[in-house]
């Protein structure tokens, strides 16, 4: 049996298990972006790993 790699925050690399995280497609290329509650609250920037798009 193979375990699935946990989804992580694109900004801080935290595992997305806490309440308040979100997932959305990159506005530029559609790659899934994950954001933890803390990074969303602080307004930390994220960078898409596929296309390099940077957002708030």
mmCIF file of the N, C-alpha and C atoms, coordinates in Angstrom:
data_MODEL
# 
_entry.id   MODEL 
# 
loop_
_atom_site.group_PDB 
_atom_site.id 
_atom_site.type_symbol 
_atom_site.label_atom_id 
_atom_site.label_alt_id 
_atom_site.label_comp_id 
_atom_site.label_asym_id 
_atom_site.label_entity_id 
_atom_site.label_seq_id 
_atom_site.pdbx_PDB_ins_code 
_atom_site.Cartn_x 
_atom_site.Cartn_y 
_atom_site.Cartn_z 
_atom_site.occupancy 
_atom_site.B_iso_or_equiv 
_atom_site.pdbx_formal_charge 
_atom_site.auth_seq_id 
_atom_site.auth_comp_id 
_atom_site.auth_asym_id 
_atom_site.auth_atom_id 
_atom_site.pdbx_PDB_model_num 
ATOM 1   N N  . UNK A 1 1  ? 0.841  -1.180 0.000   1.00 0.00 ? 1  UNK A N  1 
ATOM 2   C CA . UNK A 1 1  ? 0.000  0.000  0.000   1.00 0.00 ? 1  UNK A CA 1 
ATOM 3   C C  . UNK A 1 1  ? 0.888  1.245  0.000   1.00 0.00 ? 1  UNK A C  1 
ATOM 4   N N  . UNK A 1 2  ? 0.605  2.182  -0.887  1.00 0.00 ? 2  UNK A N  1 
ATOM 5   C CA . UNK A 1 2  ? 1.371  3.411  -0.997  1.00 0.00 ? 2  UNK A CA 1 
ATOM 6   C C  . UNK A 1 2  ? 0.565  4.561  -0.407  1.00 0.00 ? 2  UNK A C  1 
ATOM 7   N N  . UNK A 1 3  ? 1.211  5.342  0.448   1.00 0.00 ? 3  UNK A N  1 
ATOM 8   C CA . UNK A 1 3  ? 0.546  6.498  1.034   1.00 0.00 ? 3  UNK A CA 1 
ATOM 9   C C  . UNK A 1 3  ? 0.673  7.695  0.110   1.00 0.00 ? 3  UNK A C  1 
ATOM 10  N N  . UNK A 1 4  ? -0.367 8.493  0.054   1.00 0.00 ? 4  UNK A N  1 
ATOM 11  C CA . UNK A 1 4  ? -0.369 9.692  -0.768  1.00 0.00 ? 4  UNK A CA 1 
ATOM 12  C C  . UNK A 1 4  ? 0.411  10.795 -0.052  1.00 0.00 ? 4  UNK A C  1 
ATOM 13  N N  . UNK A 1 5  ? 1.218  11.524 -0.800  1.00 0.00 ? 5  UNK A N  1 
ATOM 14  C CA . UNK A 1 5  ? 1.965  12.661 -0.256  1.00 0.00 ? 5  UNK A CA 1 
ATOM 15  C C  . UNK A 1 5  ? 0.964  13.722 0.201   1.00 0.00 ? 5  UNK A C  1 
ATOM 16  N N  . UNK A 1 6  ? 1.111  14.260 1.431   1.00 0.00 ? 6  UNK A N  1 
ATOM 17  C CA . UNK A 1 6  ? 0.157  15.269 1.901   1.00 0.00 ? 6  UNK A CA 1 
ATOM 18  C C  . UNK A 1 6  ? 0.275  16.563 1.099   1.00 0.00 ? 6  UNK A C  1 
ATOM 19  N N  . UNK A 1 7  ? -0.850 17.230 0.920   1.00 0.00 ? 7  UNK A N  1 
ATOM 20  C CA . UNK A 1 7  ? -0.845 18.512 0.222   1.00 0.00 ? 7  UNK A CA 1 
ATOM 21  C C  . UNK A 1 7  ? -0.236 19.565 1.136   1.00 0.00 ? 7  UNK A C  1 
ATOM 22  N N  . UNK A 1 8  ? 0.557  20.462 0.554   1.00 0.00 ? 8  UNK A N  1 
ATOM 23  C CA . UNK A 1 8  ? 1.277  21.464 1.341   1.00 0.00 ? 8  UNK A CA 1 
ATOM 24  C C  . UNK A 1 8  ? 0.967  22.878 0.862   1.00 0.00 ? 8  UNK A C  1 
ATOM 25  N N  . UNK A 1 9  ? 1.159  23.831 1.776   1.00 0.00 ? 9  UNK A N  1 
ATOM 26  C CA . UNK A 1 9  ? 0.984  25.245 1.464   1.00 0.00 ? 9  UNK A CA 1 
ATOM 27  C C  . UNK A 1 9  ? 2.059  25.667 0.466   1.00 0.00 ? 9  UNK A C  1 
ATOM 28  N N  . UNK A 1 10 ? 1.652  26.362 -0.579  1.00 0.00 ? 10 UNK A N  1 
ATOM 29  C CA . UNK A 1 10 ? 2.584  26.814 -1.598  1.00 0.00 ? 10 UNK A CA 1 
ATOM 30  C C  . UNK A 1 10 ? 3.533  27.874 -1.046  1.00 0.00 ? 10 UNK A C  1 
ATOM 31  N N  . UNK A 1 11 ? 3.116  28.635 -0.028  1.00 0.00 ? 11 UNK A N  1 
ATOM 32  C CA . UNK A 1 11 ? 3.952  29.699 0.531   1.00 0.00 ? 11 UNK A CA 1 
ATOM 33  C C  . UNK A 1 11 ? 4.943  29.200 1.576   1.00 0.00 ? 11 UNK A C  1 
ATOM 34  N N  . UNK A 1 12 ? 4.465  28.428 2.565   1.00 0.00 ? 12 UNK A N  1 
ATOM 35  C CA . UNK A 1 12 ? 5.321  28.063 3.704   1.00 0.00 ? 12 UNK A CA 1 
ATOM 36  C C  . UNK A 1 12 ? 5.607  26.572 3.813   1.00 0.00 ? 12 UNK A C  1 
ATOM 37  N N  . UNK A 1 13 ? 5.001  25.769 2.955   1.00 0.00 ? 13 UNK A N  1 
ATOM 38  C CA . UNK A 1 13 ? 5.213  24.319 2.916   1.00 0.00 ? 13 UNK A CA 1 
ATOM 39  C C  . UNK A 1 13 ? 4.583  23.562 4.088   1.00 0.00 ? 13 UNK A C  1 
ATOM 40  N N  . UNK A 1 14 ? 3.683  24.203 4.837   1.00 0.00 ? 14 UNK A N  1 
ATOM 41  C CA . UNK A 1 14 ? 2.977  23.523 5.926   1.00 0.00 ? 14 UNK A CA 1 
ATOM 42  C C  . UNK A 1 14 ? 1.990  22.518 5.339   1.00 0.00 ? 14 UNK A C  1 
ATOM 43  N N  . UNK A 1 15 ? 1.762  21.419 6.041   1.00 0.00 ? 15 UNK A N  1 
ATOM 44  C CA . UNK A 1 15 ? 0.773  20.435 5.607   1.00 0.00 ? 15 UNK A CA 1 
ATOM 45  C C  . UNK A 1 15 ? -0.620 21.042 5.781   1.00 0.00 ? 15 UNK A C  1 
ATOM 46  N N  . UNK A 1 16 ? -1.455 20.914 4.767   1.00 0.00 ? 16 UNK A N  1 
ATOM 47  C CA . UNK A 1 16 ? -2.783 21.532 4.779   1.00 0.00 ? 16 UNK A CA 1 
ATOM 48  C C  . UNK A 1 16 ? -3.798 20.620 5.451   1.00 0.00 ? 16 UNK A C  1 
ATOM 49  N N  . UNK A 1 17 ? -3.842 20.684 6.773   1.00 0.00 ? 17 UNK A N  1 
ATOM 50  C CA . UNK A 1 17 ? -4.803 19.898 7.536   1.00 0.00 ? 17 UNK A CA 1 
ATOM 51  C C  . UNK A 1 17 ? -5.639 20.769 8.465   1.00 0.00 ? 17 UNK A C  1 
ATOM 52  N N  . UNK A 1 18 ? -5.167 21.968 8.787   1.00 0.00 ? 18 UNK A N  1 
ATOM 53  C CA . UNK A 1 18 ? -5.892 22.831 9.713   1.00 0.00 ? 18 UNK A CA 1 
ATOM 54  C C  . UNK A 1 18 ? -7.096 23.469 9.039   1.00 0.00 ? 18 UNK A C  1 
ATOM 55  N N  . UNK A 1 19 ? -8.032 23.833 9.847   1.00 0.00 ? 19 UNK A N  1 
ATOM 56  C CA . UNK A 1 19 ? -9.218 24.524 9.369   1.00 0.00 ? 19 UNK A CA 1 
ATOM 57  C C  . UNK A 1 19 ? -8.816 25.883 8.777   1.00 0.00 ? 19 UNK A C  1 
ATOM 58  N N  . UNK A 1 20 ? -9.438 26.259 7.689   1.00 0.00 ? 20 UNK A N  1 
ATOM 59  C CA . UNK A 1 20 ? -9.196 27.569 7.093   1.00 0.00 ? 20 UNK A CA 1 
ATOM 60  C C  . UNK A 1 20 ? -8.262 27.570 5.892   1.00 0.00 ? 20 UNK A C  1 
ATOM 61  N N  . UNK A 1 21 ? -7.735 26.402 5.507   1.00 0.00 ? 21 UNK A N  1 
ATOM 62  C CA . UNK A 1 21 ? -6.889 26.389 4.315   1.00 0.00 ? 21 UNK A CA 1 
ATOM 63  C C  . UNK A 1 21 ? -7.766 26.429 3.068   1.00 0.00 ? 21 UNK A C  1 
ATOM 64  N N  . UNK A 1 22 ? -7.152 26.734 1.937   1.00 0.00 ? 22 UNK A N  1 
ATOM 65  C CA . UNK A 1 22 ? -7.899 26.794 0.682   1.00 0.00 ? 22 UNK A CA 1 
ATOM 66  C C  . UNK A 1 22 ? -7.078 26.213 -0.458  1.00 0.00 ? 22 UNK A C  1 
ATOM 67  N N  . UNK A 1 23 ? -7.775 25.793 -1.492  1.00 0.00 ? 23 UNK A N  1 
ATOM 68  C CA . UNK A 1 23 ? -7.161 25.339 -2.745  1.00 0.00 ? 23 UNK A CA 1 
ATOM 69  C C  . UNK A 1 23 ? -7.846 26.095 -3.869  1.00 0.00 ? 23 UNK A C  1 
ATOM 70  N N  . UNK A 1 24 ? -7.066 26.514 -4.849  1.00 0.00 ? 24 UNK A N  1 
ATOM 71  C CA . UNK A 1 24 ? -7.633 27.193 -6.008  1.00 0.00 ? 24 UNK A CA 1 
ATOM 72  C C  . UNK A 1 24 ? -6.683 27.029 -7.187  1.00 0.00 ? 24 UNK A C  1 
ATOM 73  N N  . UNK A 1 25 ? -7.176 27.161 -8.416  1.00 0.00 ? 25 UNK A N  1 
ATOM 74  C CA . UNK A 1 25 ? -6.297 27.041 -9.576  1.00 0.00 ? 25 UNK A CA 1 
ATOM 75  C C  . UNK A 1 25 ? -5.473 28.313 -9.768  1.00 0.00 ? 25 UNK A C  1 
ATOM 76  N N  . UNK A 1 26 ? -4.248 28.154 -10.215 1.00 0.00 ? 26 UNK A N  1 
ATOM 77  C CA . UNK A 1 26 ? -3.402 29.302 -10.542 1.00 0.00 ? 26 UNK A CA 1 
ATOM 78  C C  . UNK A 1 26 ? -4.131 30.146 -11.584 1.00 0.00 ? 26 UNK A C  1 
ATOM 79  N N  . UNK A 1 27 ? -4.200 31.467 -11.389 1.00 0.00 ? 27 UNK A N  1 
ATOM 80  C CA . UNK A 1 27 ? -4.893 32.325 -12.352 1.00 0.00 ? 27 UNK A CA 1 
ATOM 81  C C  . UNK A 1 27 ? -4.257 32.312 -13.745 1.00 0.00 ? 27 UNK A C  1 
ATOM 82  N N  . UNK A 1 28 ? -2.994 31.945 -13.814 1.00 0.00 ? 28 UNK A N  1 
ATOM 83  C CA . UNK A 1 28 ? -2.291 31.962 -15.090 1.00 0.00 ? 28 UNK A CA 1 
ATOM 84  C C  . UNK A 1 28 ? -2.352 30.631 -15.839 1.00 0.00 ? 28 UNK A C  1 
ATOM 85  N N  . UNK A 1 29 ? -2.087 29.507 -15.121 1.00 0.00 ? 29 UNK A N  1 
ATOM 86  C CA . UNK A 1 29 ? -1.981 28.219 -15.825 1.00 0.00 ? 29 UNK A CA 1 
ATOM 87  C C  . UNK A 1 29 ? -2.946 27.140 -15.336 1.00 0.00 ? 29 UNK A C  1 
ATOM 88  N N  . UNK A 1 30 ? -3.621 27.358 -14.200 1.00 0.00 ? 30 UNK A N  1 
ATOM 89  C CA . UNK A 1 30 ? -4.593 26.394 -13.707 1.00 0.00 ? 30 UNK A CA 1 
ATOM 90  C C  . UNK A 1 30 ? -4.049 25.334 -12.766 1.00 0.00 ? 30 UNK A C  1 
ATOM 91  N N  . UNK A 1 31 ? -2.742 25.334 -12.489 1.00 0.00 ? 31 UNK A N  1 
ATOM 92  C CA . UNK A 1 31 ? -2.157 24.379 -11.547 1.00 0.00 ? 31 UNK A CA 1 
ATOM 93  C C  . UNK A 1 31 ? -2.753 24.612 -10.160 1.00 0.00 ? 31 UNK A C  1 
ATOM 94  N N  . UNK A 1 32 ? -3.121 23.559 -9.417  1.00 0.00 ? 32 UNK A N  1 
ATOM 95  C CA . UNK A 1 32 ? -3.683 23.753 -8.076  1.00 0.00 ? 32 UNK A CA 1 
ATOM 96  C C  . UNK A 1 32 ? -2.685 24.432 -7.128  1.00 0.00 ? 32 UNK A C  1 
ATOM 97  N N  . UNK A 1 33 ? -3.171 25.441 -6.412  1.00 0.00 ? 33 UNK A N  1 
ATOM 98  C CA . UNK A 1 33 ? -2.396 26.173 -5.410  1.00 0.00 ? 33 UNK A CA 1 
ATOM 99  C C  . UNK A 1 33 ? -3.054 25.907 -4.065  1.00 0.00 ? 33 UNK A C  1 
ATOM 100 N N  . UNK A 1 34 ? -2.263 25.570 -3.049  1.00 0.00 ? 34 UNK A N  1 
ATOM 101 C CA . UNK A 1 34 ? -2.771 25.368 -1.699  1.00 0.00 ? 34 UNK A CA 1 
ATOM 102 C C  . UNK A 1 34 ? -2.235 26.451 -0.784  1.00 0.00 ? 34 UNK A C  1 
ATOM 103 N N  . UNK A 1 35 ? -3.104 26.984 0.078   1.00 0.00 ? 35 UNK A N  1 
ATOM 104 C CA . UNK A 1 35 ? -2.692 28.046 0.999   1.00 0.00 ? 35 UNK A CA 1 
ATOM 105 C C  . UNK A 1 35 ? -3.202 27.725 2.398   1.00 0.00 ? 35 UNK A C  1 
ATOM 106 N N  . UNK A 1 36 ? -2.313 27.797 3.392   1.00 0.00 ? 36 UNK A N  1 
ATOM 107 C CA . UNK A 1 36 ? -2.722 27.562 4.775   1.00 0.00 ? 36 UNK A CA 1 
ATOM 108 C C  . UNK A 1 36 ? -3.391 28.813 5.339   1.00 0.00 ? 36 UNK A C  1 
ATOM 109 N N  . UNK A 1 37 ? -4.058 28.644 6.463   1.00 0.00 ? 37 UNK A N  1 
ATOM 110 C CA . UNK A 1 37 ? -4.777 29.740 7.107   1.00 0.00 ? 37 UNK A CA 1 
ATOM 111 C C  . UNK A 1 37 ? -3.831 30.875 7.475   1.00 0.00 ? 37 UNK A C  1 
ATOM 112 N N  . UNK A 1 38 ? -2.669 30.548 8.018   1.00 0.00 ? 38 UNK A N  1 
ATOM 113 C CA . UNK A 1 38 ? -1.734 31.581 8.480   1.00 0.00 ? 38 UNK A CA 1 
ATOM 114 C C  . UNK A 1 38 ? -1.226 32.433 7.318   1.00 0.00 ? 38 UNK A C  1 
ATOM 115 N N  . UNK A 1 39 ? -0.849 31.813 6.216   1.00 0.00 ? 39 UNK A N  1 
ATOM 116 C CA . UNK A 1 39 ? -0.352 32.572 5.063   1.00 0.00 ? 39 UNK A CA 1 
ATOM 117 C C  . UNK A 1 39 ? -1.456 33.411 4.436   1.00 0.00 ? 39 UNK A C  1 
ATOM 118 N N  . UNK A 1 40 ? -2.660 32.901 4.421   1.00 0.00 ? 40 UNK A N  1 
ATOM 119 C CA . UNK A 1 40 ? -3.789 33.679 3.906   1.00 0.00 ? 40 UNK A CA 1 
ATOM 120 C C  . UNK A 1 40 ? -4.021 34.900 4.784   1.00 0.00 ? 40 UNK A C  1 
ATOM 121 N N  . UNK A 1 41 ? -3.999 34.717 6.077   1.00 0.00 ? 41 UNK A N  1 
ATOM 122 C CA . UNK A 1 41 ? -4.257 35.806 7.020   1.00 0.00 ? 41 UNK A CA 1 
ATOM 123 C C  . UNK A 1 41 ? -3.183 36.881 6.940   1.00 0.00 ? 41 UNK A C  1 
ATOM 124 N N  . UNK A 1 42 ? -1.928 36.456 6.818   1.00 0.00 ? 42 UNK A N  1 
ATOM 125 C CA . UNK A 1 42 ? -0.796 37.395 6.762   1.00 0.00 ? 42 UNK A CA 1 
ATOM 126 C C  . UNK A 1 42 ? -0.612 38.029 5.387   1.00 0.00 ? 42 UNK A C  1 
ATOM 127 N N  . UNK A 1 43 ? -1.250 37.459 4.378   1.00 0.00 ? 43 UNK A N  1 
ATOM 128 C CA . UNK A 1 43 ? -1.091 37.981 3.024   1.00 0.00 ? 43 UNK A CA 1 
ATOM 129 C C  . UNK A 1 43 ? 0.247  37.622 2.402   1.00 0.00 ? 43 UNK A C  1 
ATOM 130 N N  . UNK A 1 44 ? 0.831  36.498 2.850   1.00 0.00 ? 44 UNK A N  1 
ATOM 131 C CA . UNK A 1 44 ? 2.106  36.051 2.288   1.00 0.00 ? 44 UNK A CA 1 
ATOM 132 C C  . UNK A 1 44 ? 1.940  35.754 0.803   1.00 0.00 ? 44 UNK A C  1 
ATOM 133 N N  . UNK A 1 45 ? 2.953  36.073 0.033   1.00 0.00 ? 45 UNK A N  1 
ATOM 134 C CA . UNK A 1 45 ? 2.887  35.804 -1.399  1.00 0.00 ? 45 UNK A CA 1 
ATOM 135 C C  . UNK A 1 45 ? 3.097  34.324 -1.679  1.00 0.00 ? 45 UNK A C  1 
ATOM 136 N N  . UNK A 1 46 ? 2.618  33.891 -2.824  1.00 0.00 ? 46 UNK A N  1 
ATOM 137 C CA . UNK A 1 46 ? 2.843  32.522 -3.287  1.00 0.00 ? 46 UNK A CA 1 
ATOM 138 C C  . UNK A 1 46 ? 3.364  32.592 -4.714  1.00 0.00 ? 46 UNK A C  1 
ATOM 139 N N  . UNK A 1 47 ? 4.085  31.566 -5.121  1.00 0.00 ? 47 UNK A N  1 
ATOM 140 C CA . UNK A 1 47 ? 4.588  31.457 -6.488  1.00 0.00 ? 47 UNK A CA 1 
ATOM 141 C C  . UNK A 1 47 ? 4.177  30.105 -7.043  1.00 0.00 ? 47 UNK A C  1 
ATOM 142 N N  . UNK A 1 48 ? 3.530  30.115 -8.186  1.00 0.00 ? 48 UNK A N  1 
ATOM 143 C CA . UNK A 1 48 ? 3.102  28.873 -8.823  1.00 0.00 ? 48 UNK A CA 1 
ATOM 144 C C  . UNK A 1 48 ? 4.336  28.067 -9.218  1.00 0.00 ? 48 UNK A C  1 
ATOM 145 N N  . UNK A 1 49 ? 4.394  26.791 -8.820  1.00 0.00 ? 49 UNK A N  1 
ATOM 146 C CA . UNK A 1 49 ? 5.560  25.973 -9.156  1.00 0.00 ? 49 UNK A CA 1 
ATOM 147 C C  . UNK A 1 49 ? 5.657  25.643 -10.644 1.00 0.00 ? 49 UNK A C  1 
ATOM 148 N N  . UNK A 1 50 ? 4.561  25.786 -11.379 1.00 0.00 ? 50 UNK A N  1 
ATOM 149 C CA . UNK A 1 50 ? 4.568  25.448 -12.807 1.00 0.00 ? 50 UNK A CA 1 
ATOM 150 C C  . UNK A 1 50 ? 4.942  26.620 -13.708 1.00 0.00 ? 50 UNK A C  1 
ATOM 151 N N  . UNK A 1 51 ? 4.321  27.785 -13.472 1.00 0.00 ? 51 UNK A N  1 
ATOM 152 C CA . UNK A 1 51 ? 4.522  28.908 -14.401 1.00 0.00 ? 51 UNK A CA 1 
ATOM 153 C C  . UNK A 1 51 ? 5.237  30.111 -13.789 1.00 0.00 ? 51 UNK A C  1 
ATOM 154 N N  . UNK A 1 52 ? 5.395  30.127 -12.447 1.00 0.00 ? 52 UNK A N  1 
ATOM 155 C CA . UNK A 1 52 ? 6.092  31.237 -11.797 1.00 0.00 ? 52 UNK A CA 1 
ATOM 156 C C  . UNK A 1 52 ? 5.212  32.424 -11.459 1.00 0.00 ? 52 UNK A C  1 
ATOM 157 N N  . UNK A 1 53 ? 3.900  32.336 -11.718 1.00 0.00 ? 53 UNK A N  1 
ATOM 158 C CA . UNK A 1 53 ? 2.984  33.422 -11.358 1.00 0.00 ? 53 UNK A CA 1 
ATOM 159 C C  . UNK A 1 53 ? 3.079  33.688 -9.863  1.00 0.00 ? 53 UNK A C  1 
ATOM 160 N N  . UNK A 1 54 ? 3.139  34.956 -9.463  1.00 0.00 ? 54 UNK A N  1 
ATOM 161 C CA . UNK A 1 54 ? 3.209  35.328 -8.051  1.00 0.00 ? 54 UNK A CA 1 
ATOM 162 C C  . UNK A 1 54 ? 1.951  36.090 -7.674  1.00 0.00 ? 54 UNK A C  1 
ATOM 163 N N  . UNK A 1 55 ? 1.376  35.714 -6.539  1.00 0.00 ? 55 UNK A N  1 
ATOM 164 C CA . UNK A 1 55 ? 0.157  36.369 -6.078  1.00 0.00 ? 55 UNK A CA 1 
ATOM 165 C C  . UNK A 1 55 ? 0.208  36.642 -4.586  1.00 0.00 ? 55 UNK A C  1 
ATOM 166 N N  . UNK A 1 56 ? -0.757 37.390 -4.107  1.00 0.00 ? 56 UNK A N  1 
ATOM 167 C CA . UNK A 1 56 ? -0.786 37.767 -2.686  1.00 0.00 ? 56 UNK A CA 1 
ATOM 168 C C  . UNK A 1 56 ? -1.199 36.656 -1.760  1.00 0.00 ? 56 UNK A C  1 
# 
